[in-house]
Amino acid sequence: MSTTAEAPRRRIRPGQVLGRAGAHLLLALLLVPVLFPVYYAFAGALMAPHELSRFPAQLVPTGLHTDNIRGALEAVPLVRMYANSLTMAGVITSAQLMTSALAAYAFVFLRFRGSAVVFALFLSTLMVPGEATFIPNYLTISAWGLADTFAGLVLPFLAYAFGTFLLRQSFRQFPRELYDAARMDGMGHLRFLWTILLPLSRPSLLAVGVYVFITSWNMYFWPLIITRSTEMQTLQIGLNSLKTGESTDPGLLLAGAALSVLPTLALVILGQRFIVRGLTAGAVK
């Protein structure tokens, strides 16, 4: 006879089943208006012109019509603009991850007088709207002769306080004894950060990276005012160029929108688990 008592099975009441089913049904209904614009962008990009002009609107294409995608690529140099946006977003994301990690490490593990005041001043920059900095940044970049260059596109966005705040909250979860032990073993600051701290903070790093990449990818106003030539313009400016007043072709616009949403959609789908874990890091101890 076994001496270990089996754990009693938890009974699921009918009310709990109905409650969960109702919650899932409500979430599914709320998901429809969120996903419908994304779906229609891809569906409309594959529709013929007569299908897009129907009333009521047709929701499913009858075939795979690639004329809209081909027309969008021929109307403006979307491939070059696509590469510009990818490069700009990639450089800004990499730079902000590096600067945020270094600043967060300093605020957590390097003890210096007035660190709390400096961090408070650092966070206060988040209250300044980005639009208020465009004119000073434009005058500075133009005075340096960097207008209409790749350096002018990325230079004002190489550091940001939000990433530092998020990584600081993540680094604070690690015990101080881990840092002290590494230092006693002769490990330098950069080695401790690179080999121990960053690998253990991967969810927070991915959350910051996804957030920064999406924000950089969707930038419109700054590339618009700092670039002049078509070779340096980004994808968002190219999409706006597809609008030609009354002769706007909705198929071209939907094709351009579908192409532009692909990187961000892939990032959100693949990294949503890390986004949630990274944004909640340090919230509960």
Buried (B, 14 or more C-beta within 10 A) or exposed (E): EEEEEEEEEEEEEEEEEEEEEEEEEEEEEEEEEEEEEEEBBBBBBBBBEEBBEEEEEBEEBEEEBEBBBEBBBEBBBBEBBBEBBBBBBBBBBBBBBEBBBBBBBBBBBEEEEEEEEBBEEBBEEEEEEEEEBBEEBBEBBBEEEBBBBBEBBBBBBEBBBBBBBBBBBBBBBBEEEBBEEBEEEEBEBEEBBEEBBBEBBEBBBBBBBBBBBBBBBBBEEBBBBBBEEBEBBBBBBBBBBBEEEEEEBBBBBBBBBBBBBEBBBEBEEEBEEBBEBBBEBBEEE
